[in-house]
Amino acid sequence: MRKKVNIPTMALLVLGFIFLASCQRVVVRVNSLPPNTPGGQPVFITGNFNDWDPGETRYQMTLGPDSSYYITLPPGFGKIEYKFTRGDWTTVEKNICGEEIENRSLYTADTDTITDSIASWNDLDPVDCPRLTILIDGFPENTPIDDVIAMASNLNSWDPDDASISKETQSGSRYITINRPQGVNKVEFKLTRGSLSSSESDKFGNEIPNRVVEFGTKDTVKVSIEGWADKPEYKPERVTLLITHLPKNTPPEEPVFLASNLNSWAPGDKNYEFQRNKNGELFYSLPQKDFTLDFKITRGDWNSVEVDKNGYDINNRRIDLNNADTVKINIIRWKDMGGTGDDDITILLTKIPETTPVDSKIYIAGTFNDWDPGKLRNKFRMADDGYYYFSLPRRNGDFEFRITRGSWEMAQVDQYGSELPSYKYNYNDFDTLFVDVDNWKDLTTKRVNQVTLVLDKMPINTPQNSRLYLASDFNNWNPEDKDLIFGKLPNGKPAITFDTYGRMMEYKITRGGWDRVEVNRFGEEIPNRILYFGFADTVYIKVDRWRDQGGNY
C-alpha cells in the first residue's frame, strides 16, 4: 500500500540538511610555499567570503608545527572562491611560471579539509618554471629587417633550428621560449641571425663570451644585442704604441716586435711587427676595445727583449686599450746588448685617487731630502701620457721614500685608509718603479660610522681557540678588553666591528696581554697601526708573528 507523503515534514527535512551543511566549517591548509618566499612574512587567504580583501587580519593563516599554514573558514554554504597573498594584491599567488591563475574554489558541503600548494608569487621571480623565455629588448639599428634572430646553443648543437627562431610581440620586441629538457639545468647560448658566422658581438664586432642562464631561477631573461660579428655598428678607434726612444746601439733596420697576451707572448710574431711612420718612428696600431694589454718589446726573441739599465728583466708593460690613444714607449736597453749610460732612476705614479684636486702638486719625500714632504725640487712632473713621474739621481746603497701632496697631513694611505710604511729599495734595484696611490690621508671618500677589522692572515702556530683582542687609543690600550674581542666570520676568519670615533685611531692586535702582542716577522716591536676613517667599511690586516711565539705563515 502506497503511503502518503507529508509535504510539511519533507520541507522541514530539507531545511534541516541545508542548516547542517551551512554549519560545516572548512579547514584550508597550504603545505608548500615557493622556495624564495621571504622568511617571516605572513600568508593570507582572501575570497568572496571577505569581499576579496587581500590582507584582512582575521584571514591571516597560522603556521603549524608541520611547517604548513592553516586557517578555518567561517560556516557557510555553497561555492567559495579564493586565492592566497602575502598581504596585498602585488603579492598574490601565480602559477609555476608566474602567470595568472583562475580563482581557487571549493564547496563547503563537499569537504572539511582542503590542501593547496603555492607555486609562485606575483612580486618574485618564479624558481621552478619548466620553461625559459629569452626577451630581446634591444638590437643594433643595422640589423637587416628580413633577417631572423635565432638562438644557437648547447641544446641545438650550436646550429639554430626552427624552434630557436625568435617570435615578435605586439610591441615589436622579440622573444624565444625554451622548454627545459629533462636533466638539463642551464643553457649556454648566443643569439645569431641564422648561423654562428652572423652571431652577436660587441659594438665593434669583437667576439663575446657565450651567455649562460639557469633554468628555474627566472622565467624571463632580458638581453640586449650590441652588434653583429659580420656587421660591426661602429668602426673601432685605434690605439697607437709609439717607440719614442731606442738604445743608441740598436742595430739599424732590425725589426722590432710586440710580444703580449694578444699573441700568446710570441717574441717574433711578424703579425705584431712595428712599422715606421713618415718621421721614422716605430709604431704599432691596435683597435680600442675593453681589454688590458700586457706586453714587452723585443727584437725577435727573448734573448733580445727590453730590460732595465742594469740588464735586469722589467715588469710587463700594461695598457687599458679602452681608454688609451697614443702610448709613448721608452726602451732603455736590450738584454743581449750593453747599456748606453743613464744615471737616473724613475718613480712613476701609475694611479692616483679620483679625489685628487685638479692641479695638485705631488711630492716625494725620503732619506735623500731629510724627509721634507713638500720640497720644490722633489715635485713630480706630468708626462705626455698623463702619468706623474720623478727622476732621482742614482747613488749607492739603500733609500726610503713616501708620496705626499706637500705635507704629512696630505700623505698617501692605502685602500683602507691605513698609514703606509715607507717604500724601501736599493738604488740598483730598478730603472723605473711603478707606484699606485690609492688614497690621500686628508681626502676621505665616504662616511663611515662603523669599521670591521678582519684578520686575513695569522701565524700558523697561533694556538687554537686563542682569544684575540683589539688594543687601541680609544680603550686606553687595554690589551684584554672584554668588549673588544674578535668574533669569527662564516669563513672562520677573526673579525671585530666597532664604532668610529674622531678621524683616526691607533691600534695593535693581542692575544690577551702585551707579552702576546703582534710583532714583525723578525720578532721585533712594530709601530702602532694607524687607520684613518672615511675610506673603507671593512679593513683586512695580517699578523706576522706573536711576541711569545716563533714561526711564519
TIZA-979296 format. One line per 3 residues: their letters; for each residue x, y, z of C-alpha. Coordinates in Angstrom, 3 decimals, padded with zeros to 6 digits, always signed. Layout:
REM TIZA-979296
A	X/Y/Z; ...
This chain:
REM TIZA-979296
MRK	+000.000/+000.000/+000.000; +001.471/+003.362/-001.066; +001.958/+005.772/+001.799
KVN	+001.013/+009.376/+001.512; +003.988/+011.799/+001.821; +003.602/+014.534/+004.347
IPT	+004.804/+017.650/+002.453; +005.389/+019.881/+005.504; +007.540/+017.156/+007.027
MAL	+009.638/+016.846/+003.857; +010.223/+020.618/+003.767; +011.467/+020.543/+007.329
LVL	+013.918/+017.740/+006.475; +015.348/+019.676/+003.519; +015.731/+022.793/+005.615
GFI	+017.492/+020.688/+008.233; +020.039/+019.386/+005.739; +020.657/+022.926/+004.500
FLA	+021.176/+024.136/+008.048; +023.621/+021.304/+008.832; +025.577/+021.990/+005.644
SCQ	+025.718/+025.686/+006.370; +027.221/+024.952/+009.777; +030.110/+022.977/+008.274
RVV	+033.496/+024.700/+008.728; +036.252/+024.067/+006.140; +039.964/+023.929/+007.068
VRV	+042.292/+025.219/+004.324; +045.892/+024.005/+004.516; +048.893/+025.291/+002.490
NSL	+051.620/+022.671/+002.598; +054.150/+024.269/+000.256; +055.410/+027.790/-000.469
PPN	+057.809/+028.929/-003.251; +061.413/+028.457/-002.049; +062.157/+032.188/-002.495
TPG	+059.335/+033.278/-000.148; +060.835/+035.855/+002.252; +061.182/+034.426/+005.760
GQP	+058.772/+035.649/+008.417; +056.187/+037.112/+006.049; +052.503/+036.271/+006.726
VFI	+050.262/+034.330/+004.355; +046.616/+035.403/+003.867; +043.579/+033.828/+002.254
TGN	+041.113/+036.118/+000.504; +037.923/+035.429/-001.409; +034.225/+036.008/-001.873
FND	+033.724/+035.416/+001.851; +035.562/+038.706/+002.773; +034.914/+040.863/-000.299
WDP	+038.362/+039.905/-001.649; +040.306/+041.921/+000.938; +043.903/+040.648/+000.344
GET	+045.274/+041.482/+003.802; +042.405/+041.199/+006.275; +043.896/+040.364/+009.668
RYQ	+041.346/+037.729/+010.645; +042.182/+035.788/+007.495; +045.917/+035.542/+008.189
MTL	+046.882/+031.868/+008.171; +048.614/+030.194/+011.123; +051.916/+028.374/+010.781
GPD	+051.559/+024.871/+012.182; +054.192/+022.577/+013.745; +054.402/+020.664/+010.424
SSY	+055.503/+023.894/+008.634; +052.134/+024.091/+006.864; +049.827/+027.109/+007.061
YIT	+046.244/+026.632/+008.330; +043.003/+028.574/+008.570; +039.421/+027.554/+009.343
LPP	+036.881/+029.381/+007.235; +033.626/+030.575/+008.841; +030.456/+028.480/+008.394
GFG	+028.868/+028.942/+005.018; +027.043/+027.207/+002.220; +027.722/+026.894/-001.422
KIE	+030.708/+027.755/-003.568; +033.731/+029.521/-002.052; +036.232/+031.226/-004.380
YKF	+039.627/+032.252/-003.020; +043.330/+032.974/-003.560; +046.413/+033.383/-001.372
TRG	+048.501/+036.564/-000.886; +051.231/+037.907/+001.378; +049.118/+040.925/+002.348
DWT	+048.189/+042.817/-000.837; +047.433/+042.206/-004.497; +051.018/+042.899/-005.576
TVE	+051.962/+039.687/-003.737; +049.140/+037.469/-004.966; +049.966/+033.875/-005.908
KNI	+050.736/+032.914/-009.519; +051.344/+029.642/-011.329; +054.710/+027.889/-011.604
CGE	+055.824/+030.233/-014.400; +054.498/+033.418/-012.814; +051.293/+033.614/-014.855
EIE	+047.778/+034.491/-013.674; +045.709/+031.631/-012.276; +041.963/+031.170/-012.024
NRS	+040.317/+031.670/-008.646; +040.534/+028.551/-006.500; +037.124/+027.136/-005.492
LYT	+035.510/+024.628/-003.142; +032.034/+023.665/-001.949; +031.525/+023.629/+001.794
ADT	+029.193/+020.676/+001.558; +031.833/+018.532/-000.220; +034.806/+018.619/+002.121
DTI	+036.001/+019.572/+005.570; +039.751/+019.966/+004.764; +041.460/+021.044/+001.556
TDS	+045.232/+021.148/+000.905; +046.795/+023.596/-001.544; +050.317/+024.446/-002.738
IAS	+051.502/+027.901/-003.821; +053.738/+027.795/-006.918; +054.997/+031.409/-007.137
WND	+054.300/+035.000/-006.077; +053.461/+037.954/-008.320; +056.317/+040.118/-006.947
LDP	+059.033/+037.418/-007.042; +060.655/+035.546/-009.906; +059.337/+032.001/-010.402
VDC	+062.011/+029.494/-009.459; +060.634/+026.184/-010.719; +059.277/+027.102/-014.147
PRL	+059.915/+024.267/-016.646; +060.484/+026.756/-019.471; +062.541/+029.877/-020.024
TIL	+061.858/+032.936/-022.175; +064.706/+034.983/-023.652; +063.362/+038.508/-024.257
IDG	+065.435/+040.540/-026.729; +064.777/+044.130/-025.707; +067.358/+045.758/-027.968
FPE	+069.369/+045.047/-031.115; +071.553/+047.086/-033.493; +069.952/+049.560/-035.869
NTP	+071.819/+047.954/-038.768; +070.055/+044.613/-038.254; +068.555/+043.651/-041.655
IDD	+064.744/+043.825/-041.463; +064.162/+040.478/-043.165; +066.742/+038.523/-041.159
VIA	+065.600/+036.117/-038.468; +067.069/+036.295/-034.972; +067.656/+032.831/-033.579
MAS	+069.457/+031.159/-030.735; +072.454/+028.850/-031.170; +073.063/+026.849/-028.008
NLN	+074.169/+023.644/-026.379; +070.548/+022.482/-026.723; +070.646/+022.530/-030.544
SWD	+074.297/+021.617/-031.105; +075.013/+025.303/-031.852; +073.013/+025.067/-035.087
PDD	+069.810/+027.166/-034.874; +066.652/+025.208/-035.709; +063.031/+026.301/-036.271
ASI	+062.239/+026.063/-032.557; +065.018/+028.526/-031.740; +063.809/+031.334/-034.044
SKE	+062.505/+034.373/-032.192; +058.876/+035.491/-032.345; +057.658/+039.086/-032.239
TQS	+055.354/+040.612/-029.618; +052.701/+043.227/-030.378; +055.093/+045.913/-029.112
GSR	+057.819/+044.813/-031.549; +060.072/+043.042/-029.060; +061.392/+039.615/-029.931
YIT	+061.436/+036.554/-027.704; +062.435/+032.897/-027.723; +060.823/+030.353/-025.373
INR	+062.756/+027.227/-024.444; +061.240/+024.151/-022.847; +063.509/+022.608/-020.260
PQG	+064.870/+019.205/-021.348; +064.928/+016.564/-018.658; +068.144/+016.636/-016.625
VNK	+069.343/+019.965/-018.032; +069.995/+022.734/-015.501; +071.369/+025.518/-017.664
VEF	+071.640/+026.670/-021.257; +074.715/+028.220/-022.876; +073.895/+030.272/-025.962
KLT	+074.486/+033.112/-028.384; +071.963/+035.000/-030.460; +072.517/+034.902/-034.204
RGS	+070.964/+035.905/-037.489; +070.803/+032.267/-038.517; +074.354/+030.974/-038.076
LSS	+077.409/+031.426/-035.873; +079.108/+033.448/-038.609; +076.479/+036.142/-038.016
SES	+076.330/+035.823/-034.230; +076.058/+038.677/-031.765; +079.231/+040.591/-030.829
DKF	+080.238/+043.744/-029.003; +079.613/+047.059/-030.758; +082.990/+046.805/-032.517
GNE	+082.252/+043.361/-033.978; +084.509/+041.536/-031.496; +083.523/+038.101/-030.254
IPN	+081.805/+037.972/-026.849; +081.635/+035.046/-024.384; +078.689/+032.662/-024.570
RVV	+075.704/+033.728/-022.486; +074.709/+031.334/-019.679; +071.336/+031.137/-017.903
EFG	+069.956/+028.571/-015.466; +066.520/+027.010/-015.589; +064.391/+027.512/-012.505
TKD	+065.871/+030.802/-011.312; +063.813/+033.120/-013.554; +061.157/+032.521/-016.146
TVK	+062.195/+035.507/-018.303; +065.702/+036.828/-019.043; +066.170/+040.153/-020.843
VSI	+069.140/+040.538/-023.166; +070.335/+043.286/-025.478; +072.412/+042.723/-028.619
EGW	+075.190/+045.307/-029.065; +076.422/+044.307/-032.504; +076.822/+041.561/-035.105
ADK	+080.135/+039.856/-035.853; +079.649/+040.390/-039.592; +078.213/+043.910/-039.294
PEY	+080.005/+045.947/-036.619; +077.936/+049.016/-035.761; +080.962/+051.190/-035.013
KPE	+084.340/+051.485/-036.632; +086.781/+050.907/-033.786; +089.083/+053.714/-032.738
RVT	+092.803/+052.900/-032.725; +095.453/+052.793/-030.027; +098.985/+053.541/-031.225
LLI	+102.094/+052.243/-029.470; +104.862/+054.693/-030.376; +108.516/+053.991/-029.538
THL	+109.995/+057.419/-028.844; +113.433/+056.231/-027.694; +115.626/+053.288/-028.660
PKN	+119.054/+052.458/-027.198; +121.784/+054.061/-029.326; +123.319/+050.665/-030.007
TPP	+120.106/+049.229/-031.521; +121.121/+047.613/-034.857; +119.730/+049.767/-037.679
EEP	+116.892/+048.333/-039.772; +116.485/+045.366/-037.366; +112.787/+044.572/-036.852
VFL	+111.121/+045.256/-033.509; +108.171/+043.207/-032.255; +105.305/+043.357/-029.755
ASN	+105.116/+040.267/-027.516; +101.909/+040.253/-025.468; +098.877/+038.437/-024.142
LNS	+097.301/+039.105/-027.564; +099.667/+036.714/-029.369; +100.471/+034.198/-026.625
WAP	+103.709/+036.080/-025.906; +105.358/+035.097/-029.183; +108.534/+037.268/-029.236
GDK	+108.980/+037.408/-033.026; +105.420/+037.283/-034.412; +105.511/+039.052/-037.789
NYE	+101.828/+039.966/-037.388; +102.932/+042.161/-034.478; +105.960/+043.825/-036.045
FQR	+106.399/+047.586/-035.537; +106.281/+049.761/-038.659; +107.918/+053.126/-039.341
NKN	+105.881/+056.285/-039.804; +106.869/+059.210/-042.057; +109.033/+060.590/-039.231
GEL	+110.964/+057.325/-038.991; +109.413/+056.424/-035.617; +108.416/+052.846/-034.849
FYS	+104.698/+052.322/-034.181; +102.103/+049.560/-033.893; +098.327/+050.193/-034.046
LPQ	+095.583/+048.195/-032.301; +091.785/+048.643/-032.113; +090.334/+050.219/-028.992
KDF	+088.423/+047.630/-027.002; +087.651/+046.530/-023.481; +090.928/+044.707/-022.930
TLD	+094.039/+045.130/-020.782; +097.180/+044.668/-022.863; +100.237/+043.239/-021.085
FKI	+103.336/+043.420/-023.278; +107.075/+043.813/-023.801; +109.163/+044.872/-026.785
TRG	+111.678/+042.504/-028.406; +113.921/+042.307/-031.449; +112.678/+038.824/-032.338
DWN	+113.386/+036.530/-029.376; +113.536/+036.571/-025.576; +117.316/+036.986/-025.641
SVE	+116.804/+040.406/-027.228; +113.910/+041.626/-025.053; +113.954/+045.092/-023.471
VDK	+115.457/+045.294/-019.942; +116.346/+047.991/-017.428; +119.616/+049.966/-017.421
NGY	+121.391/+047.263/-015.433; +120.295/+044.451/-017.739; +117.588/+043.095/-015.401
DIN	+114.144/+041.981/-016.614; +111.425/+044.601/-016.260; +107.784/+044.096/-015.318
NRR	+105.325/+043.624/-018.162; +104.097/+046.927/-019.532; +100.314/+047.352/-019.167
IDL	+097.709/+049.414/-021.066; +093.917/+049.631/-020.861; +093.029/+049.575/-024.572
NNA	+089.598/+051.001/-023.821; +090.979/+054.317/-022.552; +094.244/+054.798/-024.444
DTV	+095.071/+056.794/-027.570; +098.818/+057.132/-028.205; +101.178/+055.390/-025.793
KIN	+104.802/+056.507/-025.886; +107.436/+053.889/-025.074; +110.998/+054.498/-023.939
IIR	+113.320/+051.492/-024.351; +116.457/+051.819/-022.253; +118.440/+048.667/-023.059
WKD	+118.279/+045.310/-024.838; +119.027/+042.098/-022.956; +121.685/+040.974/-025.437
MGG	+123.476/+044.346/-025.597; +125.354/+046.578/-023.169; +123.908/+049.717/-021.607
TGD	+124.292/+053.193/-023.077; +124.570/+055.041/-019.774; +121.875/+056.570/-017.557
DDI	+122.427/+057.893/-014.040; +118.765/+058.404/-013.040; +116.033/+056.133/-011.758
TIL	+112.359/+056.980/-012.316; +109.403/+056.789/-009.912; +106.206/+056.608/-011.992
LTK	+102.749/+057.051/-010.421; +100.542/+054.691/-012.430; +097.462/+055.531/-010.346
IPE	+096.325/+058.492/-008.265; +092.963/+058.815/-006.440; +089.998/+060.259/-008.315
TTP	+089.594/+062.642/-005.359; +092.925/+064.316/-006.154; +092.186/+068.021/-006.766
VDS	+092.965/+069.359/-010.223; +096.440/+070.962/-010.461; +097.592/+069.248/-007.245
KIY	+101.312/+069.255/-006.616; +102.639/+065.807/-005.742; +105.968/+065.284/-003.978
IAG	+108.365/+062.540/-002.990; +109.937/+062.702/+000.477; +112.654/+060.365/+001.688
TFN	+116.108/+059.759/+003.029; +117.582/+061.746/+000.134; +115.891/+065.052/+001.199
DWD	+115.649/+064.726/+005.005; +112.030/+063.637/+004.654; +110.852/+067.081/+003.584
PGK	+107.230/+066.425/+002.410; +106.971/+069.463/+000.134; +110.385/+070.321/-001.231
LRN	+110.047/+072.009/-004.610; +112.927/+070.176/-006.258; +111.258/+066.872/-005.321
KFR	+107.954/+067.586/-007.081; +106.581/+065.080/-009.594; +106.117/+066.205/-013.186
MAD	+103.400/+065.114/-015.583; +104.470/+063.209/-018.708; +102.762/+063.493/-022.092
DGY	+100.776/+060.326/-021.352; +099.274/+061.908/-018.214; +101.325/+059.976/-015.656
YYF	+103.276/+061.696/-012.867; +106.986/+060.877/-012.754; +110.059/+061.874/-010.782
SLP	+113.684/+061.221/-011.764; +116.012/+060.529/-008.859; +119.817/+060.556/-009.263
RRN	+121.224/+057.060/-008.826; +123.512/+056.587/-005.817; +124.947/+053.695/-003.868
GDF	+123.131/+051.852/-001.089; +119.526/+051.846/+000.100; +116.897/+054.550/+000.224
EFR	+113.359/+055.047/+001.521; +110.539/+057.343/+000.460; +106.845/+058.222/+000.732
ITR	+104.414/+060.162/-001.516; +102.631/+063.357/-000.375; +100.765/+066.381/-001.687
GSW	+103.062/+068.763/+000.176; +102.622/+067.865/+003.864; +102.394/+064.774/+006.048
EMA	+098.703/+065.501/+006.643; +098.234/+065.009/+002.884; +100.315/+061.834/+002.597
QVD	+099.454/+058.650/+000.756; +097.427/+055.962/+002.607; +096.329/+052.533/+001.396
QYG	+092.940/+051.434/+000.049; +091.545/+051.026/+003.570; +092.884/+054.304/+004.968
SEL	+095.771/+052.637/+006.838; +099.017/+054.553/+007.072; +101.661/+053.039/+004.803
PSY	+105.211/+052.211/+005.834; +107.984/+053.794/+003.786; +108.940/+052.253/+000.453
KYN	+112.413/+050.720/+000.835; +114.744/+049.935/-002.088; +118.343/+049.802/-003.198
YND	+119.357/+052.299/-005.878; +120.342/+049.388/-008.126; +117.017/+047.552/-007.753
FDT	+115.333/+049.172/-010.725; +115.379/+051.728/-013.516; +111.690/+052.571/-013.313
LFV	+109.454/+051.895/-010.311; +105.680/+051.915/-010.742; +103.682/+053.110/-007.718
DVD	+099.897/+053.138/-007.195; +098.466/+055.780/-004.849; +095.088/+054.543/-003.552
NWK	+094.046/+057.392/-001.241; +095.173/+060.642/+000.343; +095.025/+060.911/+004.134
DLT	+093.044/+064.170/+004.058; +090.540/+063.284/+001.304; +088.027/+060.758/+002.631
TKR	+085.756/+059.006/+000.160; +082.741/+058.041/+002.289; +081.019/+058.488/+005.639
VNQ	+081.943/+055.559/+007.897; +080.212/+055.114/+011.261; +081.452/+051.578/+011.881
VTL	+084.518/+049.654/+010.778; +085.057/+045.900/+010.641; +088.630/+044.646/+011.105
VLD	+089.296/+041.223/+009.560; +092.467/+039.251/+010.307; +093.108/+037.973/+006.809
KMP	+096.251/+036.058/+007.798; +097.728/+034.890/+011.084; +100.808/+032.829/+012.007
INT	+100.193/+029.111/+011.569; +101.381/+028.488/+015.131; +098.658/+030.677/+016.655
PQN	+097.240/+028.496/+019.481; +093.822/+027.115/+018.638; +090.842/+028.794/+020.319
SRL	+093.000/+031.819/+021.184; +091.042/+034.902/+022.108; +092.090/+037.885/+020.034
YLA	+091.731/+041.441/+021.307; +091.847/+044.942/+019.855; +094.042/+047.286/+021.906
SDF	+093.585/+050.894/+020.861; +093.956/+054.502/+021.851; +090.157/+054.645/+022.311
NNW	+090.170/+051.951/+025.047; +093.271/+053.217/+026.880; +095.378/+050.499/+025.223
NPE	+093.766/+047.731/+027.277; +095.267/+044.514/+025.785; +092.443/+042.291/+027.044
DKD	+089.323/+044.438/+026.848; +086.376/+042.047/+027.041; +084.305/+044.480/+024.947
LIF	+086.814/+044.281/+022.088; +087.183/+040.534/+021.489; +087.304/+039.314/+017.883
GKL	+084.487/+037.061/+016.708; +084.549/+034.881/+013.590; +083.129/+035.290/+010.104
PNG	+081.410/+032.327/+008.377; +084.744/+031.603/+006.615; +086.456/+031.265/+010.006
KPA	+088.486/+034.469/+009.838; +088.570/+036.564/+013.045; +086.705/+039.876/+012.798
ITF	+085.510/+042.699/+015.034; +083.154/+045.608/+014.321; +083.332/+048.851/+016.302
DTY	+082.041/+052.421/+016.139; +084.371/+055.065/+014.774; +085.461/+057.960/+016.964
GRM	+087.101/+061.063/+015.569; +089.198/+060.987/+012.411; +091.584/+058.099/+013.041
MEY	+092.767/+055.509/+015.525; +095.982/+053.775/+016.525; +095.866/+050.111/+017.466
KIT	+097.512/+046.702/+017.764; +096.274/+043.118/+017.984; +096.951/+040.968/+021.069
RGG	+096.080/+037.535/+022.406; +095.235/+038.975/+025.815; +098.354/+040.775/+027.030
WDR	+101.362/+042.797/+025.939; +103.518/+039.686/+026.251; +101.299/+038.206/+023.494
VEV	+101.087/+041.215/+021.198; +101.753/+041.110/+017.456; +105.329/+041.751/+016.266
NRF	+107.021/+041.748/+012.851; +108.302/+038.634/+011.145; +111.676/+039.055/+012.845
GEE	+110.068/+039.139/+016.274; +110.682/+042.897/+016.655; +108.311/+045.536/+018.031
IPN	+106.163/+047.195/+015.346; +104.879/+050.793/+015.344; +101.232/+051.284/+016.258
RIL	+098.952/+050.588/+013.330; +097.172/+053.766/+012.195; +093.794/+053.750/+010.453
YFG	+092.133/+056.880/+009.061; +088.342/+056.656/+008.907; +086.361/+057.508/+005.820
FAD	+087.840/+055.115/+003.251; +086.502/+051.595/+003.939; +083.858/+049.813/+005.994
TVY	+085.962/+046.636/+006.130; +089.727/+046.572/+006.652; +091.867/+043.455/+006.090
IKV	+095.120/+043.097/+008.001; +097.658/+040.371/+008.648; +099.641/+039.456/+011.748
DRW	+103.218/+038.333/+011.047; +104.107/+036.841/+014.405; +103.259/+036.878/+018.138
RDQ	+105.753/+038.105/+020.717; +105.568/+034.810/+022.653; +105.535/+032.578/+019.542
GGN	+108.055/+031.909/+016.778; +107.339/+030.873/+013.221; +105.963/+032.237/+009.990
Y	+102.769/+031.812/+007.979
